Amino acid sequence: MAYKVITNCPVCSKTLKITKLQCTHCNTTIENEFELSKLASLSKDQLHFVEVFLTCRGNIKEVEKELGISYPTVRGKLSDIVLSLGYVQKKKSEVDEKKVITMLENGEITPEEAVKLLKDE
């Protein structure tokens, strides 16, 4: 039975390294230090969100429908995942008003969400 790879030490919580790979067919074993992808560090819920986001081809409106959550919640989850992957988000100095208006016109966000975005909340 195969188990999901754990990425953090259960004793000290530091990042674990994979040091051994083995073929289940011929039993060839390779020992060295191997790195996990950044995605391996995401929680089960975060990975599910990423899968939904990708199957919706990044369409936030579709993600909202699929998961039954609001536009700000989708943005919040995306921000959390970006931070979990180790990337630093750039602060927006200005809100792109035209983009917000277009999203409102296309029904991608509600008027209340548009107001929040324009107030940069």
DSSP file (Angstrom, degrees, kcal/mol; ACC not computed):
  #  RESIDUE AA STRUCTURE BP1 BP2  ACC     N-H-->O    O-->H-N    N-H-->O    O-->H-N    TCO  KAPPA ALPHA  PHI   PSI    X-CA   Y-CA   Z-CA
    1    1 A M              0   0    0      0, 0.0     2,-0.4     0, 0.0     0, 0.0   0.000 360.0 360.0 360.0 131.9    0.0    0.0    0.0
    2    2 A A        -     0   0    0      3,-0.0     2,-0.3     0, 0.0     3,-0.0  -0.735 360.0-157.0 -94.2 139.3    1.4    3.4   -1.0
    3    3 A Y        -     0   0    0     -2,-0.4     2,-0.2     1,-0.0     3,-0.0  -0.794  29.0 -96.2-111.0 155.2    1.1    6.4    1.4
    4    4 A K        -     0   0    0     -2,-0.3     2,-0.2     1,-0.1    -1,-0.0  -0.472  49.1-105.5 -66.5 139.0    1.2   10.1    0.6
    5    5 A V        -     0   0    0     -2,-0.2     2,-0.3     1,-0.0    -1,-0.1  -0.486  30.1-138.0 -68.4 129.5    4.7   11.5    1.1
    6    6 A I        -     0   0    0     -2,-0.2    35,-0.1     1,-0.1    -1,-0.0  -0.708  13.3-165.9 -87.1 144.7    5.0   13.6    4.2
    7    7 A T        +     0   0    0     -2,-0.3     9,-2.8    33,-0.1     2,-0.4   0.603  65.2  56.0-107.3 -15.2    6.9   16.8    3.7
    8    8 A N  B    S-A   15   0A   0      7,-0.3     7,-0.2     9,-0.0     6,-0.1  -0.939  87.6-105.7-123.8 145.0    7.6   17.8    7.3
    9    9 A C     >  -     0   0    0      5,-3.2     4,-1.7    -2,-0.4    -2,-0.1  -0.434  20.3-143.3 -64.7 130.9    9.3   15.9   10.2
   10   10 A P  T  4 S+     0   0    0      0, 0.0    -1,-0.1     0, 0.0    -2,-0.0   0.650  98.3  46.2 -71.0 -12.5    6.7   14.8   12.7
   11   11 A V  T  4 S+     0   0    0      3,-0.1    -2,-0.0     1,-0.0    -3,-0.0   0.903 133.1   7.8 -92.6 -52.8    9.2   15.5   15.5
   12   12 A C  T  4 S-     0   0    0      2,-0.1     3,-0.1     3,-0.0    -3,-0.0   0.490  89.0-126.5-113.1  -5.0   10.6   19.0   14.8
   13   13 A S     <  +     0   0    0     -4,-1.7     2,-0.1     1,-0.2     3,-0.1   0.528  61.1 139.2  71.4   7.9    8.4   20.1   11.8
   14   14 A K        -     0   0    0      1,-0.1    -5,-3.2    -6,-0.1    -1,-0.2  -0.403  65.2 -80.9 -77.9 162.5   11.4   20.9    9.6
   15   15 A T  B     -A    8   0A   0     -7,-0.2    -7,-0.3    -3,-0.1     2,-0.2  -0.414  45.1-138.8 -67.4 131.9   11.3   20.0    5.9
   16   16 A L        -     0   0    0     -9,-2.8     2,-0.4    -2,-0.2    -1,-0.1  -0.578   9.1-143.9 -86.8 153.6   12.1   16.3    5.1
   17   17 A K        -     0   0    0     -2,-0.2     2,-0.5    18,-0.1    18,-0.1  -0.935  15.3-124.8-115.5 142.9   14.3   15.2    2.2
   18   18 A I  E     +B   34   0B   0     16,-1.4    16,-3.2    -2,-0.4     3,-0.1  -0.740  32.7 170.7 -83.2 130.4   13.7   12.1    0.1
   19   19 A T  E     +     0   0B   0     -2,-0.5    13,-1.6     1,-0.2     2,-0.4   0.460  56.6  45.9-120.7  -4.9   16.8   10.0    0.2
   20   20 A K  E     -B   31   0B   0     11,-0.2     2,-0.4    14,-0.1    -1,-0.2  -0.988  52.1-175.7-147.0 133.1   15.8    6.7   -1.4
   21   21 A L  E     -B   30   0B   0      9,-2.8     9,-3.0    -2,-0.4     2,-0.4  -0.970  10.6-171.7-123.5 142.1   13.8    5.7   -4.5
   22   22 A Q  E     -B   29   0B   0     -2,-0.4     2,-0.4     7,-0.2     7,-0.2  -0.997  22.3-129.5-140.1 135.6   13.0    2.2   -5.4
   23   23 A C     >  -     0   0    0      5,-2.7     4,-1.3    -2,-0.4    -2,-0.0  -0.678  11.2-153.4 -79.7 128.5   11.4    0.6   -8.5
   24   24 A T  T  4 S+     0   0    0     -2,-0.4    -1,-0.1     2,-0.2     0, 0.0   0.668  91.5  51.4 -77.0 -14.9    8.5   -1.7   -7.5
   25   25 A H  T  4 S+     0   0    0      3,-0.1    -1,-0.1     1,-0.1    -2,-0.0   0.940 129.7   9.1 -85.5 -54.3    9.1   -3.8  -10.7
   26   26 A C  T  4 S-     0   0    0      2,-0.1    -2,-0.2     0, 0.0    -1,-0.1   0.424  93.3-122.6-111.0   0.7   12.8   -4.7  -10.6
   27   27 A N     <  +     0   0    0     -4,-1.3     2,-0.1     1,-0.2    -3,-0.1   0.648  49.1 164.3  66.4  17.3   13.7   -3.4   -7.1
   28   28 A T        -     0   0    0     -6,-0.1    -5,-2.7     1,-0.0     2,-0.4  -0.477  22.0-156.0 -62.1 135.0   16.4   -1.1   -8.4
   29   29 A T  E     -B   22   0B   0     -7,-0.2     2,-0.5    -2,-0.1    -7,-0.2  -0.959  12.9-168.7-121.3 135.1   17.2    1.4   -5.6
   30   30 A I  E     -B   21   0B   0     -9,-3.0    -9,-2.8    -2,-0.4     2,-0.5  -0.988   6.0-165.4-122.5 126.5   18.7    4.8   -6.0
   31   31 A E  E     +B   20   0B   0     -2,-0.5     2,-0.3   -11,-0.2   -11,-0.2  -0.956  36.8  99.0-117.5 131.2   20.0    6.7   -2.9
   32   32 A N  E    S-     0   0B   0    -13,-1.6     2,-0.6    -2,-0.5    -2,-0.0  -0.919  77.0 -66.2-176.6-170.9   20.7   10.4   -2.9
   33   33 A E  E     -     0   0B   0     -2,-0.3     2,-0.4   -13,-0.0   -14,-0.2  -0.915  52.3-175.6-101.3 123.6   19.0   13.6   -1.8
   34   34 A F  E     -B   18   0B   0    -16,-3.2   -16,-1.4    -2,-0.6     2,-0.3  -0.904  15.9-135.9-118.7 145.9   15.9   14.4   -3.9
   35   35 A E        -     0   0    0     -2,-0.4     2,-0.2   -18,-0.1   -18,-0.1  -0.775  12.3-134.1-101.4 145.5   13.7   17.5   -3.7
   36   36 A L        -     0   0    0     -2,-0.3     2,-0.1     1,-0.1     5,-0.0  -0.573  31.9-101.8 -86.4 157.2    9.9   17.5   -3.7
   37   37 A S    >   -     0   0    0     -2,-0.2     3,-1.0     1,-0.1     4,-0.4  -0.377  31.6-111.2 -71.8 160.7    8.0   19.9   -5.9
   38   38 A K  G >  S+     0   0    0      1,-0.3     3,-1.5     2,-0.2     4,-0.2   0.839 117.2  63.8 -61.4 -32.5    6.6   23.0   -4.2
   39   39 A L  G >  S+     0   0    0      1,-0.3     3,-1.6     2,-0.2    -1,-0.3   0.782  88.5  68.9 -64.4 -25.9    3.1   21.6   -4.8
   40   40 A A  G <  S+     0   0    0     -3,-1.0    -1,-0.3     1,-0.3    -2,-0.2   0.719  92.4  60.4 -65.6 -19.5    3.9   18.6   -2.5
   41   41 A S  G <  S+     0   0    0     -3,-1.5    -1,-0.3    -4,-0.4    -2,-0.2   0.556  83.7 103.1 -85.5  -6.9    3.9   21.1    0.4
   42   42 A L  S <  S-     0   0    0     -3,-1.6    39,-0.0    -4,-0.2    -3,-0.0  -0.432  76.0-112.7 -76.0 150.3    0.3   22.1   -0.1
   43   43 A S     >  -     0   0    0     -2,-0.1     4,-2.6     1,-0.1     5,-0.2  -0.245  31.8-102.5 -72.3 168.2   -2.4   20.8    2.1
   44   44 A K  H  > S+     0   0    0      1,-0.2     4,-2.1     2,-0.2     5,-0.1   0.903 124.1  48.9 -58.9 -43.1   -5.1   18.4    0.8
   45   45 A D  H  > S+     0   0    0      2,-0.2     4,-2.3     1,-0.2    -1,-0.2   0.895 110.8  49.9 -65.4 -40.6   -7.6   21.3    0.7
   46   46 A Q  H  > S+     0   0    0      2,-0.2     4,-2.4     1,-0.2    -2,-0.2   0.909 110.4  49.9 -65.4 -41.3   -5.2   23.5   -1.1
   47   47 A L  H  X S+     0   0    0     -4,-2.6     4,-2.4     2,-0.2    -2,-0.2   0.891 109.4  51.9 -63.9 -39.2   -4.4   20.8   -3.7
   48   48 A H  H  X S+     0   0    0     -4,-2.1     4,-2.5     2,-0.2    -2,-0.2   0.932 109.8  49.3 -61.4 -45.0   -8.2   20.3   -4.3
   49   49 A F  H  X S+     0   0    0     -4,-2.3     4,-3.0     1,-0.2    -2,-0.2   0.922 110.3  50.7 -60.0 -44.5   -8.6   24.0   -4.8
   50   50 A V  H  X S+     0   0    0     -4,-2.4     4,-2.5     1,-0.2    -1,-0.2   0.903 110.1  50.2 -60.9 -41.9   -5.7   24.0   -7.3
   51   51 A E  H  X S+     0   0    0     -4,-2.4     4,-2.6     2,-0.2    -1,-0.2   0.923 113.0  45.4 -62.6 -44.5   -7.2   21.1   -9.2
   52   52 A V  H  X S+     0   0    0     -4,-2.5     4,-1.9     2,-0.2    -2,-0.2   0.931 112.7  51.6 -63.6 -44.9  -10.6   22.8   -9.4
   53   53 A F  H  <>S+     0   0    0     -4,-3.0     5,-2.9     1,-0.2     6,-0.3   0.907 113.2  44.8 -58.6 -43.6   -8.9   26.1  -10.5
   54   54 A L  H ><5S+     0   0    0     -4,-2.5     3,-1.7     3,-0.2    -1,-0.2   0.902 111.0  51.3 -70.1 -41.4   -7.0   24.3  -13.2
   55   55 A T  H 3<5S+     0   0    0     -4,-2.6    -1,-0.2     1,-0.3    -2,-0.2   0.793 110.0  51.3 -67.4 -24.8  -10.0   22.3  -14.5
   56   56 A C  T ><5S-     0   0    0     -4,-1.9     3,-2.0    -5,-0.2    -1,-0.3   0.322 114.9-123.5 -88.5   7.2  -11.9   25.6  -14.6
   57   57 A R  T < 5 -     0   0    0     -3,-1.7    -3,-0.2     1,-0.3    -2,-0.1   0.817  65.7 -58.7  54.0  35.8   -9.0   27.0  -16.7
   58   58 A G  T 3 <S+     0   0    0     -5,-2.9     2,-0.9     1,-0.2    -1,-0.3   0.545  93.5 147.9  76.3   7.3   -8.5   29.8  -14.2
   59   59 A N    <>  -     0   0    0     -3,-2.0     4,-2.1    -6,-0.3     3,-0.3  -0.663  33.3-162.6 -78.7 107.2  -12.0   31.2  -14.7
   60   60 A I  H  > S+     0   0    0     -2,-0.9     4,-2.7     1,-0.2    -1,-0.2   0.856  87.0  57.4 -62.7 -36.3  -12.8   32.5  -11.2
   61   61 A K  H  > S+     0   0    0      1,-0.2     4,-1.9     2,-0.2    -1,-0.2   0.909 108.9  46.4 -61.2 -41.3  -16.5   32.6  -11.9
   62   62 A E  H  > S+     0   0    0     -3,-0.3     4,-2.9     2,-0.2    -2,-0.2   0.877 110.6  52.5 -67.6 -37.7  -16.5   28.9  -12.7
   63   63 A V  H  X S+     0   0    0     -4,-2.1     4,-2.5     2,-0.2     5,-0.3   0.914 107.4  53.2 -63.4 -41.9  -14.4   28.2   -9.6
   64   64 A E  H  X>S+     0   0    0     -4,-2.7     4,-1.8     1,-0.2     5,-1.2   0.937 113.1  43.4 -55.5 -48.6  -17.0   30.1   -7.5
   65   65 A K  H  <5S+     0   0    0     -4,-1.9    -2,-0.2     2,-0.2    -1,-0.2   0.927 113.9  49.8 -64.4 -46.2  -19.8   27.9   -9.0
   66   66 A E  H  <5S+     0   0    0     -4,-2.9    -1,-0.2     1,-0.2    -2,-0.2   0.887 124.0  29.1 -61.9 -41.6  -17.9   24.7   -8.6
   67   67 A L  H  <5S-     0   0    0     -4,-2.5    -1,-0.2    -5,-0.2    -2,-0.2   0.552 101.6-125.4 -99.0  -9.4  -17.0   25.3   -4.9
   68   68 A G  T  <5 +     0   0    0     -4,-1.8     2,-0.3    -5,-0.3    -3,-0.2   0.883  67.2 126.1  67.3  38.1  -19.9   27.4   -3.9
   69   69 A I      < -     0   0    0     -5,-1.2    -1,-0.2    -6,-0.3    -2,-0.1  -0.829  59.3-102.4-125.7 164.8  -17.7   30.3   -2.7
   70   70 A S     >  -     0   0    0     -2,-0.3     4,-2.3    -3,-0.1     5,-0.2  -0.330  32.9-105.1 -85.1 166.2  -17.6   34.0   -3.4
   71   71 A Y  H  > S+     0   0    0      1,-0.2     4,-2.5     2,-0.2     5,-0.2   0.924 120.8  50.3 -55.4 -49.6  -15.1   35.9   -5.6
   72   72 A P  H  > S+     0   0    0      0, 0.0     4,-2.4     0, 0.0    -1,-0.2   0.862 109.4  52.5 -60.7 -33.1  -13.2   37.4   -2.6
   73   73 A T  H  > S+     0   0    0      2,-0.2     4,-2.6     1,-0.2    -2,-0.2   0.905 108.5  49.8 -67.7 -40.9  -12.9   33.9   -1.1
   74   74 A V  H  X S+     0   0    0     -4,-2.3     4,-2.5     2,-0.2     5,-0.2   0.945 112.5  47.7 -60.7 -47.4  -11.5   32.5   -4.3
   75   75 A R  H  X S+     0   0    0     -4,-2.5     4,-2.6     1,-0.2    -2,-0.2   0.907 111.4  51.1 -59.7 -42.1   -8.9   35.4   -4.4
   76   76 A G  H  X S+     0   0    0     -4,-2.4     4,-2.4    -5,-0.2    -1,-0.2   0.912 110.1  48.4 -62.5 -43.1   -8.1   34.7   -0.7
   77   77 A K  H  X S+     0   0    0     -4,-2.6     4,-2.2     2,-0.2    -1,-0.2   0.903 111.4  50.5 -64.2 -40.8   -7.5   31.0   -1.3
   78   78 A L  H  X S+     0   0    0     -4,-2.5     4,-2.6     2,-0.2    -2,-0.2   0.922 110.3  50.0 -62.1 -43.3   -5.3   31.8   -4.3
   79   79 A S  H  X S+     0   0    0     -4,-2.6     4,-2.3     1,-0.2    -2,-0.2   0.917 109.8  50.7 -61.4 -43.8   -3.3   34.3   -2.2
   80   80 A D  H  X S+     0   0    0     -4,-2.4     4,-2.5     1,-0.2    -1,-0.2   0.903 111.5  48.0 -60.4 -41.9   -2.8   31.7    0.6
   81   81 A I  H  X S+     0   0    0     -4,-2.2     4,-2.0     2,-0.2    -2,-0.2   0.914 109.2  52.5 -67.1 -42.5   -1.6   29.1   -2.0
   82   82 A V  H  <>S+     0   0    0     -4,-2.6     5,-2.1     1,-0.2    -1,-0.2   0.923 113.0  45.1 -58.1 -44.4    0.8   31.6   -3.6
   83   83 A L  H ><5S+     0   0    0     -4,-2.3     3,-1.6     1,-0.2    -2,-0.2   0.898 109.9  54.7 -66.3 -40.5    2.2   32.3   -0.1
   84   84 A S  H 3<5S+     0   0    0     -4,-2.5    -1,-0.2     1,-0.3    -2,-0.2   0.818 103.5  56.4 -62.5 -30.4    2.4   28.6    0.8
   85   85 A L  T 3<5S-     0   0    0     -4,-2.0    -1,-0.3    -5,-0.1    -2,-0.2   0.507 123.5-106.7 -80.4  -3.3    4.4   28.0   -2.4
   86   86 A G  T < 5S+     0   0    0     -3,-1.6     2,-0.3     1,-0.3    -3,-0.2   0.602  74.4 134.9  93.0  11.5    7.0   30.5   -1.1
   87   87 A Y      < -     0   0    0     -5,-2.1     2,-0.5     1,-0.0    -1,-0.3  -0.723  50.8-132.7 -95.1 145.4    6.2   33.4   -3.5
   88   88 A V        -     0   0    0     -2,-0.3     2,-0.3     0, 0.0    -5,-0.0  -0.840  20.4-133.2 -97.1 127.7    5.9   36.9   -2.2
   89   89 A Q        -     0   0    0     -2,-0.5     2,-0.3   -10,-0.1   -10,-0.0  -0.608  17.9-125.3 -81.3 137.8    2.8   38.7   -3.5
   90   90 A K        -     0   0    0     -2,-0.3     2,-0.3     1,-0.1    -1,-0.1  -0.619  25.7-117.8 -79.2 138.4    3.4   42.2   -4.9
   91   91 A K        -     0   0    0     -2,-0.3     2,-0.6     1,-0.1     3,-0.1  -0.569  23.8-124.6 -75.7 137.6    1.3   44.9   -3.3
   92   92 A K        -     0   0    0     -2,-0.3     3,-0.1     1,-0.2    -1,-0.1  -0.730  20.7-170.3 -82.7 124.0   -1.0   46.7   -5.7
   93   93 A S  S    S+     0   0    0     -2,-0.6     2,-0.4     1,-0.3    -1,-0.2   0.827  76.7  20.7 -81.6 -31.6   -0.4   50.4   -5.5
   94   94 A E  S    S-     0   0    0     -3,-0.1     2,-0.4     2,-0.0    -1,-0.3  -0.993  78.0-125.1-136.9 143.9   -3.5   51.1   -7.6
   95   95 A V        -     0   0    0     -2,-0.4     2,-1.5    23,-0.2     3,-0.1  -0.718  30.1-120.1 -84.6 135.6   -6.6   49.1   -8.3
   96   96 A D     >  -     0   0    0     -2,-0.4     4,-2.1     1,-0.2     3,-0.3  -0.621  30.9-172.5 -77.1  94.2   -7.3   48.6  -12.0
   97   97 A E  H  > S+     0   0    0     -2,-1.5     4,-2.6     1,-0.2     5,-0.2   0.870  80.3  54.5 -59.8 -39.8  -10.6   50.3  -12.1
   98   98 A K  H  > S+     0   0    0      1,-0.2     4,-2.5     2,-0.2    -1,-0.2   0.901 108.1  49.8 -61.9 -40.3  -11.3   49.4  -15.8
   99   99 A K  H  > S+     0   0    0     -3,-0.3     4,-2.5     2,-0.2    -1,-0.2   0.914 111.1  48.9 -65.2 -42.1  -10.7   45.7  -15.0
  100  100 A V  H  X S+     0   0    0     -4,-2.1     4,-2.3     2,-0.2    -2,-0.2   0.920 112.3  48.4 -63.5 -43.5  -13.1   45.9  -12.0
  101  101 A I  H  X S+     0   0    0     -4,-2.6     4,-2.7     2,-0.2    -2,-0.2   0.904 111.3  50.0 -64.0 -41.3  -15.8   47.5  -14.1
  102  102 A T  H  X S+     0   0    0     -4,-2.5     4,-2.2     2,-0.2     6,-0.2   0.916 110.6  49.6 -62.3 -43.3  -15.3   45.0  -16.8
  103  103 A M  H  <>S+     0   0    0     -4,-2.5     5,-2.5     1,-0.2     6,-0.9   0.893 111.9  49.1 -62.9 -39.3  -15.7   42.1  -14.3
  104  104 A L  H ><5S+     0   0    0     -4,-2.3     3,-1.1     1,-0.2    -2,-0.2   0.917 111.2  49.0 -65.4 -43.9  -18.8   43.8  -12.9
  105  105 A E  H 3<5S+     0   0    0     -4,-2.7    -2,-0.2     1,-0.3    -1,-0.2   0.851 110.4  51.2 -63.8 -34.9  -20.3   44.2  -16.4
  106  106 A N  T 3<5S-     0   0    0     -4,-2.2    -1,-0.3    -5,-0.2    -2,-0.2   0.470 114.8-117.0 -82.4  -1.5  -19.5   40.5  -17.2
  107  107 A G  T < 5S+     0   0    0     -3,-1.1    -3,-0.2    -4,-0.3    -2,-0.1   0.665  78.9 127.0  76.0  15.5  -21.2   39.4  -14.0
  108  108 A E  S   <S+     0   0    0     -5,-2.5     2,-0.3    -6,-0.2    -4,-0.2   0.775  76.1  23.2 -76.0 -26.1  -18.0   38.0  -12.6
  109  109 A I  S    S-     0   0    0     -6,-0.9    -2,-0.2    -9,-0.1    -1,-0.1  -0.936  82.4-114.8-136.0 159.6  -18.4   39.9   -9.4
  110  110 A T     >  -     0   0    0     -2,-0.3     4,-2.3     1,-0.1     5,-0.2  -0.460  34.8-106.4 -86.6 164.7  -21.3   41.5   -7.5
  111  111 A P  H  > S+     0   0    0      0, 0.0     4,-2.3     0, 0.0     5,-0.2   0.885 122.7  53.6 -57.5 -37.4  -21.6   45.3   -7.0
  112  112 A E  H  > S+     0   0    0      1,-0.2     4,-2.1     2,-0.2     5,-0.1   0.909 108.7  48.1 -63.6 -41.9  -20.6   44.8   -3.4
  113  113 A E  H  > S+     0   0    0      2,-0.2     4,-2.4     1,-0.2    -1,-0.2   0.877 109.5  53.8 -66.2 -37.0  -17.5   42.9   -4.4
  114  114 A A  H  X S+     0   0    0     -4,-2.3     4,-2.6     2,-0.2    -2,-0.2   0.915 107.7  50.3 -62.2 -43.2  -16.6   45.7   -6.9
  115  115 A V  H  X S+     0   0    0     -4,-2.3     4,-2.0     2,-0.2    -2,-0.2   0.923 110.3  50.0 -60.8 -44.2  -16.9   48.3   -4.2
  116  116 A K  H  <>S+     0   0    0     -4,-2.1     5,-2.5     1,-0.2     4,-0.4   0.920 111.9  47.9 -61.1 -43.3  -14.6   46.3   -1.9
  117  117 A L  H ><5S+     0   0    0     -4,-2.4     3,-1.0     1,-0.2    -1,-0.2   0.909 111.4  49.6 -64.4 -41.5  -12.0   45.9   -4.8
  118  118 A L  H 3<5S+     0   0    0     -4,-2.6    -1,-0.2     1,-0.3    -2,-0.2   0.812 111.2  48.9 -68.8 -28.9  -12.2   49.6   -5.6
  119  119 A K  T 3<5S-     0   0    0     -4,-2.0    -1,-0.3    -5,-0.2    -2,-0.2   0.508 112.4-127.0 -83.7  -4.5  -11.7   50.4   -1.9
  120  120 A D  T < 5       0   0    0     -3,-1.0    -3,-0.2    -4,-0.4    -2,-0.1   0.904 360.0 360.0  59.4  46.8   -8.8   47.9   -2.0
  121  121 A E      <       0   0    0     -5,-2.5    -4,-0.2    -6,-0.1    -1,-0.1   0.429 360.0 360.0 -88.9 360.0  -10.1   46.0    1.0
